[in-house]
Amino acid sequence: MIPQSTSLDKFLEQNNIRLPQEDTEAIQRTLQKKKMDDYLMPENLENSVKFATDTVNFGSVLQNQLQQNLPTYDQDSLTLKKKTRELQLAQDELNERRRMYDIELDKLNQRETQIKQQRQELELSKQRFQKFVQENSTKRESALKKMEEEYGGEEKLRLDEQRFKQVQIGMNLRKRLLQRNIEQLKTYQKFLENVCKSSQEEFANPEAIRTRFENLNTTKNQLEKKLKEIEKLQQEQKEKEDKFMQEQERKIHKLSQEKDQYIKELNEKEKSTNGIGTQQSSQQTQAQQQATEYSEILLGINNLFQRAIDISKRDIKFDETGYSKEDAISQKVKIIAEVIADLTKFKDTVIDLDKKK
């Protein structure tokens, strides 16, 4: 590269080069144009460095070629023109490279701007997603809380339903008892109506009514006295029944012990007796076992009879002294069957009500 402090003439003189005036002016114009380009675009440092490097290399080659001793002026002139054209081509190539560099730099700037925009959009999307996740977590917690409350309410409703069913069963039992009382009261009402009707026909004056009232009052007192006696007898009868049940249990327990002891003795005797003795012992054992089973059956009937009375809430006063032993058992079994039939009917009614619901 030709230094700016050295003129073209000095450069040609130092290198012993003789050029025509036209060629010298053309070279000067080229150098001036190069200086103007460098002044107009100083910011492209990288291209300027590349251009300076290429120019230095090209100048070194040109200087080496110019330093050779050429035989004639024409040969020097042709060589200078050739080098000038090469220099111009190199300058054009450098300009093209500078232009391509500017284009690539613009693309990189645009890409950087686009990346910044995408980064901003990504940050906005990230913020929206975090907001969505937070809202979704809040909704999920509220939904879980609501679901837990609904499950708790459902369990409470189930317990209330069971309690109401039990109350309904009790009310239905109470209703049946009240219906029976109403039927009894209706019967008593009819009796009173008949009494009033008979009284109107029978009593003609107040004195007769007063006399009849006194008689009725006396009869009432007698009946109350008898009623107290009957209640006392019933209480005694109940105590007797309780004692009888306890006695039956003791008898059965005693019979069971005797049966076990008797069977044990029979087993021991069987080992020392002949076939006839064994057969008699077996018959005695069967008879004893039948007696024990009969006692157990009798006790079971009595227990079941008491439970039936307690469940049905019926005021049943049963006196075994008015029956034979077999008739008493038969009457107890009959009452037990009636209670079971009533309970079965009530169960069917409750099931029908549940199905209707």
Residue, then its C-alpha position, 0 to 999 in steps of 0.5 A: m500500500i502506498p503511504q499517504s505521506t509519499s506522493l506518487d512521483k516520489f514512489l515512481e522515482q524511487n522504484n525507477i518507474r517511468l509512466p505516461q502522464e495519462d497513466t500517472e493521473a489515472i493512478q492518482r485519481t484511484l488513490q484519491k477515490k480510495k482515500m474518500d471511501d475510507y473517509l466516508m465509511p470509517e465505522n466498518l473497521e473489520n472491512s477496512v482492516k481486511f481491505a488494508t491487508d489485501t492492499v498491502n499484500f497486493g502492493s507488496v506483489l506489485q512492488n516486487q514486480l515493479q522493482q524488476n528491471l524492464p527492458t522497455y517503456d512499453q512493457d512498463s506501461l502495460t504492466l502498470k495498466k495490468k496492475t491497475r486493473e488488478l487493483q481495481l478488481a481487488q477494490d471492487e471485490l473488497n467493496e462487494r465484501r463490505r456490502m455483504y458484511d453490511i447485509e449480514l450485520d443487518k440480518l444479525n441486528q434484525r435477528e437480535t431484535q426478533i430474539k428480544q421480542q420472542r424473549q419478551e413474549l416468552e416472559l409474558s407467556k411464562q407469567r400467564f402460565q404461572k397465573f393460570v397454575q396459581e388460579n388452577s391450584t386455588k380452584r382445585e383446593s376450593a373444589l376439594k374443600k367443597m367435595e369434602e363438605e358434600y361427603g360430610g353432608e351425605e354421611k350426616l344425611r345417611l345417619d339422619e335417615q337411619r335415625f328417622k327410620q328407627v323413629q318411624i318404626g317406633m311411631n308405627l308401633r305406637k300407632r298400632l297400640l293407639q289403634r288398639n286402644i281406640e278400638q277398645l275405647k270405641t267398644y267402651q263408648k258403645f257400652l256407655e251409649n247402651v247404658c245411657k239409652s237403658s238409663q233413659e228408659e229405666f229411670a223415670n225420676p231423679e230419685a231413681i237416678r240417685t239410688r242407681f248412682e249410689n249403687l254404682n258407686t258402691t259397685k265401683n268401690q267393690l270393683e276397685k277393691k277386687l281390682k287391687e286384689i286381682e293386681k296383687l294376685q297378678q303380682e304374686q302370680k308373676e312372682k310365682e312364674d319367675k320362681f317357676m322359671q328359675e326352678q325350671e332352669r335349676k331343674i334343667h341344670k340339675l337334669s343335665q348334670e344327672k344326665d352326664q353323671y348317668i351316662k358316665e355310669l352307664n358307660e362304665k357299666e357297659k364294660s362289665t355287663n352282658g348284652i341284655g344289661t347293655q340294652q336295658s341301660s341304653q333304653q334307660t339312657q334314651a328315656q332320660q335323654q327324652a325327659t331332658e329334651y322335654s324339659e329344655i323344650l318347656l323352658g324354651i317355650n316359657n322364655l319365648f313366651q316372656r319375650a313375645i309379651d315384652i316385645s308386643k307390649r301386650d298386657i297378658k295375664f296368663d294363669e297356668t292353674g286354669y289349664s292342664k300342663e299340655d293346654a297351658i303349653s298349647q295356649k302359650v304357643k298360640i300367643i307366640a304365633e300371634v305375636i310373630a304374625d303381627l311382627t311379620k305383617f309390620k315388617d312387610t308394611v315397613i318394607d312397602l313404605d321404603k319401596k314407595k319412598 
